[in-house]
Amino acid sequence: MSLDIARLRADTPGTADLIHFNNAGCALPPREVVDAMTDYLRLEMEIGGYETAARMKTRLDRPYSALAELLNAHADEIAILENATRAWDMAFYAVRMAPGDRVLTTRTEYCSNYIAFLQRARRDGIEIDVAPSLDNGDVDLAAFEKLIGPRTKLIAITHVATSGGLVNPAAAIGAIAKRANVPYLLDACQSVGQMAIDVEAIGCDMLSATARKFLRGPRGIGFLYVRRAILDRLDPPFLDDFAADWYADGDYRLRADARRFETPECSFAAKVGFGVALDYALALPMAEIETRVAALAAALRARLGDVPGVAIQDRGTRRCGIVTFTKTGIPAPAMKAMLAERKINVTVSVAEATRLDLIPRGIDKMIRASIHYYNTEDEIARFAEAVEAMALEHAR
Ligand SMILES: Cc1ncc(COP(=O)(O)O)c(C=O)c1O
């Protein structure tokens, strides 16, 4: 099995007309994902929503078994939610913590997660420990481990930050969590789909991610993995009649599986589309995807590094498909707009997305160009030429 880039691009109509380097925002879905969703919606129109769900049960169940396969987990350890943030929230707010209990994270933690830490600090009196980074941006693992104490009730880190190519050492942190016997929540929103993720090898107890980024699924859908062994130690922040059974006036019992974190109503069409996207991903060699994406991103960094005034902002020993850079004299939003005129999609990463990392480095805004396997060396060259042309124009 190897990646047939021509076929993968033929399956992806969006690649015909533009250079899509916004895969960390939302990747281009394969045609069959969109077809499955539109077919589903059409059936809802023709026979009714509940009737469609009954007829399509196998396809609606597929995301659970497919995610189990992808992550080396079990289908009953998966919950599907409306996005990665809610998936992460359902896990985080389910961890019981008393005043003085501590959560341990890194400097590249995602903004929404950190805001949730702050909310529980203000409301519940928890304390937040942030492990320092080494000069190259890597988390200082020795310092990380030293920060664990008897009140550490959760380790919560982001695998790949939203604003940089750095890949945090998720498995090394898993080993630390195991040694300390502390539950471990991994935000894998930017890593699932661009690299192999094995929850056993990583050793995380909970993991959240989205469909729309490197898994190439639809928008409006995310998922949560919860290890069986930890399920009953968590107290879901919301319950309803899907998550629990109501026995008597004063008695309810949670359902047995991780779907206790779900709500029953959702976009059923998106769920079917997600199943198709997962099957598409499972049919491809993940190790090869990881190598290709990292190599294309490294080539882009090398090309951009030669452009006068461009500073690559990615740090860390291990880097993935996210490339961030600034260009002196051209604000990132202006560059994004100029690239869009050339049919090149990127996004602007802002300091608020990963404050603890970017503010001390004096970065306010930067361009984020994120690569997927369907991108090509030719697109890398054309992108670098476009940035070069802007730099020349600006210098005149
Ligand atoms: C690292 C990380 N975590 C979480 C999220 C939130 O994902 P969602 O928009 O699906 O809630 C993002 C979104 O960009 C992200 O980059």
The ligand as an ORCA input file, in Angstrom:
! r2SCAN-3c Opt
* xyz 0 1
  C      -5.061     22.133     19.262
  C      -6.527     22.383     19.068
  N      -7.394     21.946     19.988
  C      -8.716     22.153     19.872
  C      -9.228     22.838     18.802
  C     -10.710     23.087     18.749
  O     -11.324     22.279     17.811
  P     -12.869     22.543     17.430
  O     -12.887     23.793     16.629
  O     -13.285     21.333     16.660
  O     -13.620     22.666     18.687
  C      -8.378     23.311     17.812
  C      -8.932     24.055     16.663
  O      -8.262     24.633     15.874
  C      -6.982     23.072     17.940
  O      -6.124     23.526     17.032
*
